Amino acid sequence: MFKPLQPVSGAAKVILGIAFFVLFVGAWSIATFGGHVPPTFLADPATMVREAINLFVEFNFAYDIAITVWRVVGGFVLAAIVALPLGILMGTYKAVEAFLEPFVSFARYLPASAFIPLLILWAGIGETQKLLVIFIGSVFQIILMVAVTVGSVRRDLVEAAYTLGARDSGIIRRVLIPASAPDIAEILRLVLGWAWTYVIVAELIGSSSGIGHMIVDSQALLNTGQIIFGIIVIGCIGLVSDFLFKAANRRLFPWSLA
């Protein structure tokens, strides 16, 4: 039935994906309803659903979700606006790469959470600080990954364009960017997932709203049902954004499917 690298049909993907979640919820139910794990450490699915309803009815959790999504999108878009041109320049011109790569490679290993005390001093505990955490966590990753992608474009395509009379600017616009665009879009999809980890860290400190803030409040009350629901909401939003990214990539870059 299963062979190495053998593709599966779309229907099989859906069935297998759903099957995992069914097994996961089943194991969770056995562990909690069966009394194998105390409720203090892990709420059962029914309790989690009740707490989820309570969050929306009594605590306006929809606003927390919206503000967290805004922070992720805002910080990520700022990072992409800065990182894409720099990454393309690094991948195109070796001199620019030699100038920027040591710093970018150094900076991308710095945890964004380590900057939070400084960012609070510089920008306070408002939205700017949270956007900057996501920006710092995303921008250097995007720069380096885009540079590698652009620099890996087939050399024969560039040589053919020069043979046909293209100038340097034309090489960038007509060869390097179109050839690497599908991979750049995939990079953005992956880094967007990382941005969610940064926003939750940013909301754990000095925040009065957001999913991360709700999780911290629930942890103080030992309300594992709300904590689990907050984690599930993050996963669901990430899953939806992932599917949207993939659909947009297929529509924008049909040549990458060949």
C-alpha positions in Angstrom: 0.0 0.0 0.0 2.8 2.5 0.9 5.9 2.8 -1.2 8.8 5.3 -0.8 8.0 8.6 -2.5 4.8 7.3 -4.0 2.1 10.1 -4.1 -1.3 9.6 -2.7 -4.6 10.9 -4.0 -6.3 14.0 -2.7 -9.1 12.0 -1.1 -6.5 9.8 0.6 -4.8 12.8 2.0 -8.0 14.1 3.5 -8.9 10.8 5.0 -5.5 10.2 6.5 -5.3 13.7 7.9 -8.7 13.4 9.5 -7.8 10.0 10.8 -4.9 11.4 12.8 -7.1 13.9 14.5 -9.7 11.3 15.4 -7.0 9.1 16.9 -5.6 12.1 18.8 -8.9 13.0 20.3 -9.6 9.4 21.1 -6.3 9.0 23.0 -7.0 12.3 24.8 -10.5 11.2 25.8 -9.2 7.8 27.1 -6.5 9.6 29.1 -8.9 12.1 30.7 -12.3 10.5 30.9 -10.7 7.3 32.0 -9.1 9.1 35.0 -5.5 8.4 33.9 -4.6 12.1 34.0 -5.9 14.4 36.7 -8.1 17.3 35.5 -5.7 19.8 37.0 -3.1 18.7 34.5 -5.2 18.1 31.5 -8.9 18.9 30.9 -11.1 16.5 29.0 -12.6 17.4 25.6 -16.0 18.1 27.0 -14.6 20.5 29.6 -12.5 22.2 26.9 -15.6 22.8 24.8 -17.5 24.3 27.8 -14.6 26.6 28.6 -14.4 27.6 24.9 -18.0 28.7 24.9 -17.4 30.6 28.2 -14.5 32.4 26.7 -16.6 33.7 23.8 -19.7 34.5 25.8 -18.2 36.1 28.9 -14.7 37.2 28.0 -15.0 38.4 24.4 -12.4 36.0 23.1 -13.2 36.9 19.5 -11.4 40.2 20.2 -8.4 38.5 21.6 -8.2 36.3 18.4 -8.6 39.4 16.2 -5.9 41.4 17.9 -3.4 38.5 17.8 -4.0 37.9 14.1 -3.5 41.7 13.5 -0.2 41.5 15.4 1.1 38.5 13.4 0.0 39.9 10.1 1.4 43.4 10.9 4.8 42.3 12.1 5.1 39.7 9.3 4.2 42.1 6.5 6.8 44.7 7.9 9.4 42.0 7.9 8.6 40.9 4.4 8.7 44.4 3.0 12.2 44.9 4.4 13.5 41.4 3.8 12.5 40.6 0.3 14.5 43.4 -1.4 17.5 42.7 0.7 17.3 39.0 0.1 17.0 39.5 -3.6 20.0 41.9 -3.7 22.1 39.4 -1.6 21.2 36.6 -3.9 21.9 38.6 -7.0 25.1 40.5 -6.2 27.9 38.6 -4.4 29.4 41.9 -3.1 26.1 42.7 -1.3 26.0 39.1 0.0 29.6 39.4 1.3 28.6 42.7 3.0 25.4 41.6 4.7 25.6 37.9 5.2 27.9 37.9 8.3 25.5 40.2 10.2 22.3 38.5 8.9 23.7 35.0 9.8 24.6 36.3 13.3 21.3 38.0 13.9 19.1 35.2 12.8 20.4 33.1 15.7 19.4 35.7 18.2 16.1 34.7 19.9 13.4 37.3 19.4 12.2 36.8 23.0 15.6 38.1 24.3 14.8 41.5 22.8 11.6 41.9 24.7 13.1 43.7 27.8 14.9 46.2 25.4 11.8 46.6 23.2 9.7 47.4 26.3 12.2 50.1 27.3 12.3 51.5 23.7 8.7 51.1 22.7 6.7 50.5 25.8 4.2 47.6 26.2 1.9 48.7 23.4 1.4 47.3 19.9 4.7 48.6 18.6 6.7 46.4 20.9 4.7 43.3 19.9 5.1 44.1 16.2 8.8 44.5 16.6 9.2 41.2 18.3 7.6 39.5 15.3 9.6 41.7 12.9 12.9 40.7 14.5 12.0 37.1 14.7 11.1 37.0 11.0 13.1 39.5 9.0 16.5 37.8 9.2 15.2 34.4 8.4 13.4 35.7 5.3 16.5 37.6 4.1 18.8 34.7 4.3 16.4 32.1 2.8 15.4 34.4 0.0 19.1 35.1 -0.8 19.9 31.4 -1.0 16.9 30.8 -3.3 17.7 33.7 -5.7 21.3 32.7 -5.7 20.4 29.1 -6.7 18.6 30.1 -9.9 20.0 28.1 -12.9 23.0 29.9 -14.3 22.1 28.9 -17.9 18.9 30.9 -17.7 20.9 34.0 -16.8 23.4 33.4 -19.6 20.6 32.9 -22.1 19.1 36.2 -21.1 22.4 38.0 -21.5 22.8 36.4 -24.9 19.4 37.8 -25.9 20.6 41.3 -24.9 19.1 41.6 -21.4 20.6 44.2 -19.0 21.3 43.6 -15.3 17.9 45.1 -14.3 16.2 42.9 -16.8 17.9 39.8 -15.5 16.5 40.6 -12.0 13.0 41.4 -13.2 12.6 38.8 -16.0 14.7 35.9 -14.9 15.8 35.8 -11.2 12.5 37.0 -9.6 10.1 34.8 -11.7 12.3 31.8 -11.4 12.6 32.0 -7.6 9.1 33.5 -6.9 7.4 30.1 -6.1 10.2 29.2 -3.6 10.1 32.7 -2.1 6.3 32.3 -1.6 7.0 29.0 0.1 9.6 30.7 2.4 7.0 33.3 3.4 4.5 30.5 4.2 7.0 28.8 6.5 8.2 31.9 8.2 4.5 33.0 8.9 4.2 29.8 11.0 7.3 30.9 13.0 5.7 34.3 13.5 2.9 32.8 15.5 5.4 31.5 18.1 6.9 35.0 18.4 3.5 36.7 18.9 2.6 34.4 21.7 5.9 35.1 23.5 5.3 38.8 23.0 1.8 38.5 24.5 3.0 36.7 27.6 4.7 39.8 28.9 3.0 43.2 29.4 -0.1 42.4 27.4 -3.8 43.0 28.3 -5.2 41.3 25.2 -4.5 38.5 22.8 -4.5 34.7 22.8 -1.2 34.6 24.7 -2.6 36.9 27.4 -5.6 34.6 27.8 -3.3 31.6 28.1 -1.3 33.3 30.9 -4.5 34.2 32.8 -5.8 30.7 32.4 -2.5 29.2 33.7 -2.7 31.4 36.8 -6.2 29.9 37.4 -5.1 26.3 36.5 -7.8 26.3 33.8 -6.3 23.8 31.4 -9.5 23.7 29.3 -9.0 27.3 28.3 -5.3 26.8 27.8 -5.9 23.9 25.5 -8.5 25.7 23.5 -6.2 28.7 23.1 -3.5 26.4 21.7 -6.1 24.7 19.4 -7.3 28.1 18.1 -3.7 29.1 17.2 -3.3 25.8 15.4 -6.5 26.2 13.5 -5.7 29.7 12.4 -2.2 28.6 11.3 -3.8 25.7 9.3 -6.2 28.0 7.5 -3.5 30.5 6.7 -1.3 27.6 5.4 -4.0 26.4 3.1 -4.7 29.9 1.8 -1.0 30.4 1.1 -0.8 27.1 -0.8 -3.9 28.0 -2.8 -2.5 31.5 -3.6 0.8 30.0 -4.6 -0.8 27.6 -7.0 -2.8 30.4 -8.6 0.0 32.9 -8.8 2.7 30.5 -9.9 1.2 27.8 -12.1 4.5 27.2 -13.8 5.9 25.8 -10.5 3.5 22.9 -10.7 5.1 21.5 -13.9 
